[in-house]
Amino acid sequence: MTSNQVTRRDFSVRLLSIFPLLGFAARASGQSAQSEANNGVSHNNEAIHHEIIFKASRQRVYQAITDPKQFHQVVQLSAEGKAMSAKVPTEISHEAGGAFALFGGHILGRTVEMVLNQRLVQAWRVANWAPGVYSIVKFELSEQGPSTKLVFDHTGFPQGLGEHLSDGWQEHYWEPLQKFLS
């Protein structure tokens, strides 16, 4: 046998060595689903990604989502938003690390990062989520001629809430924001 030939055993060993890369390691080695779950890595988290074009400048869009008075007006354009926030004003801190309370306190969190007219990152939660549970939302703004493209990502929310939250962003943020900015 020459050094360039591969035996069946060598081939099998090499093939098995790539199973971890393909996610087959636990099944191939006979481990149970329980021990697979104990490795601490989740492979089934949901995420939301939206891209919206607003017919307004980046500055105007950024102000609408970071200024409490303007965002309260946006909230008022949402039918449910009127009921949720009629008695409680919108609160948004103007600095990173500051708190926010939206929709009458239904949405709470802290601003993680603020880059003027470009990016907003928040630790975001619904008030009825378990204590200490926060997700991350990121608003990234870029110019699209006279308009602004908002690239939005929401991750880390409780399993099973993706569709509900995605619909909520559309109904309570993007649609009223489009009306407010037009």
Biotite code that builds the C-alpha atoms (Angstrom):
import biotite.structure as struc

atoms = struc.array([
    struc.Atom([0.000, 0.000, 0.000], chain_id="A", res_id=1, res_name="MET", atom_name="CA", element="C"),
    struc.Atom([1.391, 3.421, -0.918], chain_id="A", res_id=2, res_name="THR", atom_name="CA", element="C"),
    struc.Atom([1.204, 6.480, 1.339], chain_id="A", res_id=3, res_name="SER", atom_name="CA", element="C"),
    struc.Atom([-1.415, 8.090, -0.945], chain_id="A", res_id=4, res_name="ASN", atom_name="CA", element="C"),
    struc.Atom([-3.905, 5.238, -0.507], chain_id="A", res_id=5, res_name="GLN", atom_name="CA", element="C"),
    struc.Atom([-6.558, 5.536, 2.185], chain_id="A", res_id=6, res_name="VAL", atom_name="CA", element="C"),
    struc.Atom([-7.875, 2.456, 3.924], chain_id="A", res_id=7, res_name="THR", atom_name="CA", element="C"),
    struc.Atom([-11.565, 1.997, 4.737], chain_id="A", res_id=8, res_name="ARG", atom_name="CA", element="C"),
    struc.Atom([-10.708, 2.426, 8.413], chain_id="A", res_id=9, res_name="ARG", atom_name="CA", element="C"),
    struc.Atom([-8.834, 5.704, 7.762], chain_id="A", res_id=10, res_name="ASP", atom_name="CA", element="C"),
    struc.Atom([-11.728, 6.951, 5.643], chain_id="A", res_id=11, res_name="PHE", atom_name="CA", element="C"),
    struc.Atom([-14.266, 6.072, 8.347], chain_id="A", res_id=12, res_name="SER", atom_name="CA", element="C"),
    struc.Atom([-12.228, 7.786, 11.074], chain_id="A", res_id=13, res_name="VAL", atom_name="CA", element="C"),
    struc.Atom([-11.859, 10.939, 8.954], chain_id="A", res_id=14, res_name="ARG", atom_name="CA", element="C"),
    struc.Atom([-15.550, 10.927, 8.086], chain_id="A", res_id=15, res_name="LEU", atom_name="CA", element="C"),
    struc.Atom([-16.529, 10.590, 11.740], chain_id="A", res_id=16, res_name="LEU", atom_name="CA", element="C"),
    struc.Atom([-14.212, 13.473, 12.642], chain_id="A", res_id=17, res_name="SER", atom_name="CA", element="C"),
    struc.Atom([-16.330, 15.891, 10.605], chain_id="A", res_id=18, res_name="ILE", atom_name="CA", element="C"),
    struc.Atom([-19.649, 14.928, 12.258], chain_id="A", res_id=19, res_name="PHE", atom_name="CA", element="C"),
    struc.Atom([-19.235, 17.507, 15.036], chain_id="A", res_id=20, res_name="PRO", atom_name="CA", element="C"),
    struc.Atom([-18.920, 20.154, 12.374], chain_id="A", res_id=21, res_name="LEU", atom_name="CA", element="C"),
    struc.Atom([-22.166, 18.993, 10.846], chain_id="A", res_id=22, res_name="LEU", atom_name="CA", element="C"),
    struc.Atom([-24.053, 18.789, 14.124], chain_id="A", res_id=23, res_name="GLY", atom_name="CA", element="C"),
    struc.Atom([-24.232, 15.001, 14.135], chain_id="A", res_id=24, res_name="PHE", atom_name="CA", element="C"),
    struc.Atom([-21.809, 14.393, 16.995], chain_id="A", res_id=25, res_name="ALA", atom_name="CA", element="C"),
    struc.Atom([-24.367, 13.507, 19.655], chain_id="A", res_id=26, res_name="ALA", atom_name="CA", element="C"),
    struc.Atom([-26.372, 11.162, 17.436], chain_id="A", res_id=27, res_name="ARG", atom_name="CA", element="C"),
    struc.Atom([-23.271, 9.558, 15.894], chain_id="A", res_id=28, res_name="ALA", atom_name="CA", element="C"),
    struc.Atom([-21.697, 8.821, 19.270], chain_id="A", res_id=29, res_name="SER", atom_name="CA", element="C"),
    struc.Atom([-24.959, 7.536, 20.774], chain_id="A", res_id=30, res_name="GLY", atom_name="CA", element="C"),
    struc.Atom([-25.458, 10.437, 23.185], chain_id="A", res_id=31, res_name="GLN", atom_name="CA", element="C"),
    struc.Atom([-29.020, 11.233, 24.176], chain_id="A", res_id=32, res_name="SER", atom_name="CA", element="C"),
    struc.Atom([-30.894, 14.421, 23.379], chain_id="A", res_id=33, res_name="ALA", atom_name="CA", element="C"),
    struc.Atom([-30.681, 15.217, 27.090], chain_id="A", res_id=34, res_name="GLN", atom_name="CA", element="C"),
    struc.Atom([-26.883, 15.345, 27.085], chain_id="A", res_id=35, res_name="SER", atom_name="CA", element="C"),
    struc.Atom([-27.037, 17.324, 23.839], chain_id="A", res_id=36, res_name="GLU", atom_name="CA", element="C"),
    struc.Atom([-29.142, 19.942, 25.642], chain_id="A", res_id=37, res_name="ALA", atom_name="CA", element="C"),
    struc.Atom([-26.709, 20.082, 28.541], chain_id="A", res_id=38, res_name="ASN", atom_name="CA", element="C"),
    struc.Atom([-23.938, 21.589, 26.452], chain_id="A", res_id=39, res_name="ASN", atom_name="CA", element="C"),
    struc.Atom([-25.587, 24.988, 26.968], chain_id="A", res_id=40, res_name="GLY", atom_name="CA", element="C"),
    struc.Atom([-25.819, 25.964, 23.324], chain_id="A", res_id=41, res_name="VAL", atom_name="CA", element="C"),
    struc.Atom([-29.212, 26.729, 21.830], chain_id="A", res_id=42, res_name="SER", atom_name="CA", element="C"),
    struc.Atom([-29.720, 26.112, 18.141], chain_id="A", res_id=43, res_name="HIS", atom_name="CA", element="C"),
    struc.Atom([-33.316, 27.249, 17.882], chain_id="A", res_id=44, res_name="ASN", atom_name="CA", element="C"),
    struc.Atom([-33.511, 30.917, 18.890], chain_id="A", res_id=45, res_name="ASN", atom_name="CA", element="C"),
    struc.Atom([-35.859, 33.131, 16.952], chain_id="A", res_id=46, res_name="GLU", atom_name="CA", element="C"),
    struc.Atom([-34.849, 36.529, 15.580], chain_id="A", res_id=47, res_name="ALA", atom_name="CA", element="C"),
    struc.Atom([-36.675, 39.365, 13.821], chain_id="A", res_id=48, res_name="ILE", atom_name="CA", element="C"),
    struc.Atom([-35.182, 41.304, 10.914], chain_id="A", res_id=49, res_name="HIS", atom_name="CA", element="C"),
    struc.Atom([-37.035, 44.157, 9.204], chain_id="A", res_id=50, res_name="HIS", atom_name="CA", element="C"),
    struc.Atom([-35.897, 46.680, 6.612], chain_id="A", res_id=51, res_name="GLU", atom_name="CA", element="C"),
    struc.Atom([-38.113, 49.736, 6.202], chain_id="A", res_id=52, res_name="ILE", atom_name="CA", element="C"),
    struc.Atom([-37.763, 52.812, 3.996], chain_id="A", res_id=53, res_name="ILE", atom_name="CA", element="C"),
    struc.Atom([-39.029, 56.104, 5.437], chain_id="A", res_id=54, res_name="PHE", atom_name="CA", element="C"),
    struc.Atom([-39.512, 59.194, 3.308], chain_id="A", res_id=55, res_name="LYS", atom_name="CA", element="C"),
    struc.Atom([-37.567, 61.364, 5.748], chain_id="A", res_id=56, res_name="ALA", atom_name="CA", element="C"),
    struc.Atom([-33.973, 62.197, 6.616], chain_id="A", res_id=57, res_name="SER", atom_name="CA", element="C"),
    struc.Atom([-31.924, 60.027, 8.979], chain_id="A", res_id=58, res_name="ARG", atom_name="CA", element="C"),
    struc.Atom([-31.967, 62.872, 11.502], chain_id="A", res_id=59, res_name="GLN", atom_name="CA", element="C"),
    struc.Atom([-35.760, 63.064, 11.446], chain_id="A", res_id=60, res_name="ARG", atom_name="CA", element="C"),
    struc.Atom([-36.194, 59.282, 11.806], chain_id="A", res_id=61, res_name="VAL", atom_name="CA", element="C"),
    struc.Atom([-33.619, 59.135, 14.615], chain_id="A", res_id=62, res_name="TYR", atom_name="CA", element="C"),
    struc.Atom([-35.347, 61.971, 16.478], chain_id="A", res_id=63, res_name="GLN", atom_name="CA", element="C"),
    struc.Atom([-38.749, 60.324, 16.074], chain_id="A", res_id=64, res_name="ALA", atom_name="CA", element="C"),
    struc.Atom([-37.537, 57.141, 17.815], chain_id="A", res_id=65, res_name="ILE", atom_name="CA", element="C"),
    struc.Atom([-35.374, 58.824, 20.489], chain_id="A", res_id=66, res_name="THR", atom_name="CA", element="C"),
    struc.Atom([-37.258, 61.994, 21.461], chain_id="A", res_id=67, res_name="ASP", atom_name="CA", element="C"),
    struc.Atom([-39.981, 61.253, 24.042], chain_id="A", res_id=68, res_name="PRO", atom_name="CA", element="C"),
    struc.Atom([-42.404, 63.915, 22.795], chain_id="A", res_id=69, res_name="LYS", atom_name="CA", element="C"),
    struc.Atom([-42.088, 62.859, 19.160], chain_id="A", res_id=70, res_name="GLN", atom_name="CA", element="C"),
    struc.Atom([-42.295, 59.150, 19.934], chain_id="A", res_id=71, res_name="PHE", atom_name="CA", element="C"),
    struc.Atom([-45.370, 59.753, 22.080], chain_id="A", res_id=72, res_name="HIS", atom_name="CA", element="C"),
    struc.Atom([-46.987, 61.294, 18.999], chain_id="A", res_id=73, res_name="GLN", atom_name="CA", element="C"),
    struc.Atom([-46.003, 58.189, 17.003], chain_id="A", res_id=74, res_name="VAL", atom_name="CA", element="C"),
    struc.Atom([-47.602, 56.005, 19.696], chain_id="A", res_id=75, res_name="VAL", atom_name="CA", element="C"),
    struc.Atom([-50.803, 58.029, 19.476], chain_id="A", res_id=76, res_name="GLN", atom_name="CA", element="C"),
    struc.Atom([-51.086, 57.082, 15.782], chain_id="A", res_id=77, res_name="LEU", atom_name="CA", element="C"),
    struc.Atom([-51.409, 53.436, 16.792], chain_id="A", res_id=78, res_name="SER", atom_name="CA", element="C"),
    struc.Atom([-54.965, 52.484, 17.833], chain_id="A", res_id=79, res_name="ALA", atom_name="CA", element="C"),
    struc.Atom([-53.811, 50.301, 20.732], chain_id="A", res_id=80, res_name="GLU", atom_name="CA", element="C"),
    struc.Atom([-51.065, 52.778, 21.529], chain_id="A", res_id=81, res_name="GLY", atom_name="CA", element="C"),
    struc.Atom([-53.676, 55.428, 22.372], chain_id="A", res_id=82, res_name="LYS", atom_name="CA", element="C"),
    struc.Atom([-55.259, 53.189, 24.961], chain_id="A", res_id=83, res_name="ALA", atom_name="CA", element="C"),
    struc.Atom([-51.935, 51.985, 26.401], chain_id="A", res_id=84, res_name="MET", atom_name="CA", element="C"),
    struc.Atom([-50.372, 55.411, 26.791], chain_id="A", res_id=85, res_name="SER", atom_name="CA", element="C"),
    struc.Atom([-53.269, 57.833, 27.259], chain_id="A", res_id=86, res_name="ALA", atom_name="CA", element="C"),
    struc.Atom([-52.435, 58.539, 30.905], chain_id="A", res_id=87, res_name="LYS", atom_name="CA", element="C"),
    struc.Atom([-48.709, 57.755, 30.989], chain_id="A", res_id=88, res_name="VAL", atom_name="CA", element="C"),
    struc.Atom([-46.273, 59.832, 28.935], chain_id="A", res_id=89, res_name="PRO", atom_name="CA", element="C"),
    struc.Atom([-43.459, 58.265, 26.930], chain_id="A", res_id=90, res_name="THR", atom_name="CA", element="C"),
    struc.Atom([-40.105, 58.354, 28.728], chain_id="A", res_id=91, res_name="GLU", atom_name="CA", element="C"),
    struc.Atom([-36.826, 58.106, 26.809], chain_id="A", res_id=92, res_name="ILE", atom_name="CA", element="C"),
    struc.Atom([-33.464, 59.098, 28.268], chain_id="A", res_id=93, res_name="SER", atom_name="CA", element="C"),
    struc.Atom([-31.181, 61.022, 25.916], chain_id="A", res_id=94, res_name="HIS", atom_name="CA", element="C"),
    struc.Atom([-28.038, 59.111, 26.870], chain_id="A", res_id=95, res_name="GLU", atom_name="CA", element="C"),
    struc.Atom([-26.640, 55.615, 26.682], chain_id="A", res_id=96, res_name="ALA", atom_name="CA", element="C"),
    struc.Atom([-27.414, 53.711, 29.865], chain_id="A", res_id=97, res_name="GLY", atom_name="CA", element="C"),
    struc.Atom([-30.625, 55.654, 30.387], chain_id="A", res_id=98, res_name="GLY", atom_name="CA", element="C"),
    struc.Atom([-34.028, 54.063, 30.844], chain_id="A", res_id=99, res_name="ALA", atom_name="CA", element="C"),
    struc.Atom([-37.073, 54.195, 28.599], chain_id="A", res_id=100, res_name="PHE", atom_name="CA", element="C"),
    struc.Atom([-40.766, 53.375, 29.114], chain_id="A", res_id=101, res_name="ALA", atom_name="CA", element="C"),
    struc.Atom([-43.074, 53.229, 26.092], chain_id="A", res_id=102, res_name="LEU", atom_name="CA", element="C"),
    struc.Atom([-46.747, 52.501, 25.481], chain_id="A", res_id=103, res_name="PHE", atom_name="CA", element="C"),
    struc.Atom([-47.818, 53.407, 28.989], chain_id="A", res_id=104, res_name="GLY", atom_name="CA", element="C"),
    struc.Atom([-45.029, 51.366, 30.584], chain_id="A", res_id=105, res_name="GLY", atom_name="CA", element="C"),
    struc.Atom([-45.877, 48.221, 28.602], chain_id="A", res_id=106, res_name="HIS", atom_name="CA", element="C"),
    struc.Atom([-42.398, 48.310, 26.988], chain_id="A", res_id=107, res_name="ILE", atom_name="CA", element="C"),
    struc.Atom([-39.396, 48.985, 29.253], chain_id="A", res_id=108, res_name="LEU", atom_name="CA", element="C"),
    struc.Atom([-35.647, 48.949, 28.996], chain_id="A", res_id=109, res_name="GLY", atom_name="CA", element="C"),
    struc.Atom([-32.332, 50.719, 28.826], chain_id="A", res_id=110, res_name="ARG", atom_name="CA", element="C"),
    struc.Atom([-30.469, 52.246, 25.940], chain_id="A", res_id=111, res_name="THR", atom_name="CA", element="C"),
    struc.Atom([-27.197, 50.427, 25.383], chain_id="A", res_id=112, res_name="VAL", atom_name="CA", element="C"),
    struc.Atom([-25.776, 52.516, 22.540], chain_id="A", res_id=113, res_name="GLU", atom_name="CA", element="C"),
    struc.Atom([-26.691, 55.751, 20.798], chain_id="A", res_id=114, res_name="MET", atom_name="CA", element="C"),
    struc.Atom([-24.840, 56.958, 17.698], chain_id="A", res_id=115, res_name="VAL", atom_name="CA", element="C"),
    struc.Atom([-26.479, 60.206, 16.630], chain_id="A", res_id=116, res_name="LEU", atom_name="CA", element="C"),
    struc.Atom([-28.596, 59.774, 13.486], chain_id="A", res_id=117, res_name="ASN", atom_name="CA", element="C"),
    struc.Atom([-27.074, 56.330, 12.804], chain_id="A", res_id=118, res_name="GLN", atom_name="CA", element="C"),
    struc.Atom([-27.736, 53.652, 15.400], chain_id="A", res_id=119, res_name="ARG", atom_name="CA", element="C"),
    struc.Atom([-29.761, 52.896, 18.506], chain_id="A", res_id=120, res_name="LEU", atom_name="CA", element="C"),
    struc.Atom([-29.332, 49.692, 20.540], chain_id="A", res_id=121, res_name="VAL", atom_name="CA", element="C"),
    struc.Atom([-31.615, 48.888, 23.461], chain_id="A", res_id=122, res_name="GLN", atom_name="CA", element="C"),
    struc.Atom([-32.055, 46.213, 26.118], chain_id="A", res_id=123, res_name="ALA", atom_name="CA", element="C"),
    struc.Atom([-35.818, 45.863, 25.587], chain_id="A", res_id=124, res_name="TRP", atom_name="CA", element="C"),
    struc.Atom([-38.565, 43.957, 27.389], chain_id="A", res_id=125, res_name="ARG", atom_name="CA", element="C"),
    struc.Atom([-42.308, 43.655, 27.692], chain_id="A", res_id=126, res_name="VAL", atom_name="CA", element="C"),
    struc.Atom([-43.427, 44.454, 31.259], chain_id="A", res_id=127, res_name="ALA", atom_name="CA", element="C"),
    struc.Atom([-45.056, 41.039, 31.776], chain_id="A", res_id=128, res_name="ASN", atom_name="CA", element="C"),
    struc.Atom([-41.951, 39.014, 30.869], chain_id="A", res_id=129, res_name="TRP", atom_name="CA", element="C"),
    struc.Atom([-40.233, 37.187, 33.730], chain_id="A", res_id=130, res_name="ALA", atom_name="CA", element="C"),
    struc.Atom([-38.055, 39.474, 35.879], chain_id="A", res_id=131, res_name="PRO", atom_name="CA", element="C"),
    struc.Atom([-34.589, 40.000, 34.437], chain_id="A", res_id=132, res_name="GLY", atom_name="CA", element="C"),
    struc.Atom([-35.517, 38.870, 30.913], chain_id="A", res_id=133, res_name="VAL", atom_name="CA", element="C"),
    struc.Atom([-34.384, 41.402, 28.304], chain_id="A", res_id=134, res_name="TYR", atom_name="CA", element="C"),
    struc.Atom([-33.978, 41.154, 24.555], chain_id="A", res_id=135, res_name="SER", atom_name="CA", element="C"),
    struc.Atom([-31.778, 43.309, 22.322], chain_id="A", res_id=136, res_name="ILE", atom_name="CA", element="C"),
    struc.Atom([-33.126, 45.580, 19.595], chain_id="A", res_id=137, res_name="VAL", atom_name="CA", element="C"),
    struc.Atom([-30.973, 47.447, 17.103], chain_id="A", res_id=138, res_name="LYS", atom_name="CA", element="C"),
    struc.Atom([-32.078, 50.238, 14.793], chain_id="A", res_id=139, res_name="PHE", atom_name="CA", element="C"),
    struc.Atom([-29.487, 51.008, 12.086], chain_id="A", res_id=140, res_name="GLU", atom_name="CA", element="C"),
    struc.Atom([-30.159, 54.044, 9.852], chain_id="A", res_id=141, res_name="LEU", atom_name="CA", element="C"),
    struc.Atom([-28.659, 54.748, 6.420], chain_id="A", res_id=142, res_name="SER", atom_name="CA", element="C"),
    struc.Atom([-29.417, 57.277, 3.718], chain_id="A", res_id=143, res_name="GLU", atom_name="CA", element="C"),
    struc.Atom([-31.304, 56.113, 0.640], chain_id="A", res_id=144, res_name="GLN", atom_name="CA", element="C"),
    struc.Atom([-31.304, 59.281, -1.457], chain_id="A", res_id=145, res_name="GLY", atom_name="CA", element="C"),
    struc.Atom([-33.826, 61.626, 0.190], chain_id="A", res_id=146, res_name="PRO", atom_name="CA", element="C"),
    struc.Atom([-35.182, 58.719, 2.253], chain_id="A", res_id=147, res_name="SER", atom_name="CA", element="C"),
    struc.Atom([-33.842, 56.657, 5.149], chain_id="A", res_id=148, res_name="THR", atom_name="CA", element="C"),
    struc.Atom([-33.459, 52.899, 5.315], chain_id="A", res_id=149, res_name="LYS", atom_name="CA", element="C"),
    struc.Atom([-33.964, 51.503, 8.803], chain_id="A", res_id=150, res_name="LEU", atom_name="CA", element="C"),
    struc.Atom([-32.474, 48.047, 9.316], chain_id="A", res_id=151, res_name="VAL", atom_name="CA", element="C"),
    struc.Atom([-33.962, 46.543, 12.453], chain_id="A", res_id=152, res_name="PHE", atom_name="CA", element="C"),
    struc.Atom([-32.917, 43.426, 14.348], chain_id="A", res_id=153, res_name="ASP", atom_name="CA", element="C"),
    struc.Atom([-34.517, 41.982, 17.485], chain_id="A", res_id=154, res_name="HIS", atom_name="CA", element="C"),
    struc.Atom([-32.892, 39.017, 19.237], chain_id="A", res_id=155, res_name="THR", atom_name="CA", element="C"),
    struc.Atom([-32.927, 37.262, 22.587], chain_id="A", res_id=156, res_name="GLY", atom_name="CA", element="C"),
    struc.Atom([-36.664, 37.351, 23.256], chain_id="A", res_id=157, res_name="PHE", atom_name="CA", element="C"),
    struc.Atom([-38.493, 34.408, 24.875], chain_id="A", res_id=158, res_name="PRO", atom_name="CA", element="C"),
    struc.Atom([-39.047, 31.401, 22.619], chain_id="A", res_id=159, res_name="GLN", atom_name="CA", element="C"),
    struc.Atom([-42.352, 31.359, 20.737], chain_id="A", res_id=160, res_name="GLY", atom_name="CA", element="C"),
    struc.Atom([-42.923, 35.135, 20.685], chain_id="A", res_id=161, res_name="LEU", atom_name="CA", element="C"),
    struc.Atom([-41.349, 35.874, 17.291], chain_id="A", res_id=162, res_name="GLY", atom_name="CA", element="C"),
    struc.Atom([-44.516, 36.165, 15.202], chain_id="A", res_id=163, res_name="GLU", atom_name="CA", element="C"),
    struc.Atom([-46.336, 38.192, 17.856], chain_id="A", res_id=164, res_name="HIS", atom_name="CA", element="C"),
    struc.Atom([-43.435, 40.604, 18.326], chain_id="A", res_id=165, res_name="LEU", atom_name="CA", element="C"),
    struc.Atom([-42.844, 40.949, 14.584], chain_id="A", res_id=166, res_name="SER", atom_name="CA", element="C"),
    struc.Atom([-46.509, 41.851, 14.070], chain_id="A", res_id=167, res_name="ASP", atom_name="CA", element="C"),
    struc.Atom([-46.265, 44.310, 16.970], chain_id="A", res_id=168, res_name="GLY", atom_name="CA", element="C"),
    struc.Atom([-43.260, 46.079, 15.459], chain_id="A", res_id=169, res_name="TRP", atom_name="CA", element="C"),
    struc.Atom([-45.169, 46.465, 12.209], chain_id="A", res_id=170, res_name="GLN", atom_name="CA", element="C"),
    struc.Atom([-48.423, 47.643, 13.793], chain_id="A", res_id=171, res_name="GLU", atom_name="CA", element="C"),
    struc.Atom([-47.093, 49.781, 16.655], chain_id="A", res_id=172, res_name="HIS", atom_name="CA", element="C"),
    struc.Atom([-43.823, 51.123, 15.248], chain_id="A", res_id=173, res_name="TYR", atom_name="CA", element="C"),
    struc.Atom([-43.400, 51.046, 11.475], chain_id="A", res_id=174, res_name="TRP", atom_name="CA", element="C"),
    struc.Atom([-46.956, 51.909, 10.357], chain_id="A", res_id=175, res_name="GLU", atom_name="CA", element="C"),
    struc.Atom([-47.433, 54.793, 12.832], chain_id="A", res_id=176, res_name="PRO", atom_name="CA", element="C"),
    struc.Atom([-43.879, 56.008, 12.181], chain_id="A", res_id=177, res_name="LEU", atom_name="CA", element="C"),
    struc.Atom([-44.618, 56.091, 8.434], chain_id="A", res_id=178, res_name="GLN", atom_name="CA", element="C"),
    struc.Atom([-47.701, 58.236, 9.162], chain_id="A", res_id=179, res_name="LYS", atom_name="CA", element="C"),
    struc.Atom([-45.828, 60.502, 11.567], chain_id="A", res_id=180, res_name="PHE", atom_name="CA", element="C"),
    struc.Atom([-42.969, 61.130, 9.127], chain_id="A", res_id=181, res_name="LEU", atom_name="CA", element="C"),
    struc.Atom([-45.151, 61.732, 6.049], chain_id="A", res_id=182, res_name="SER", atom_name="CA", element="C"),
])
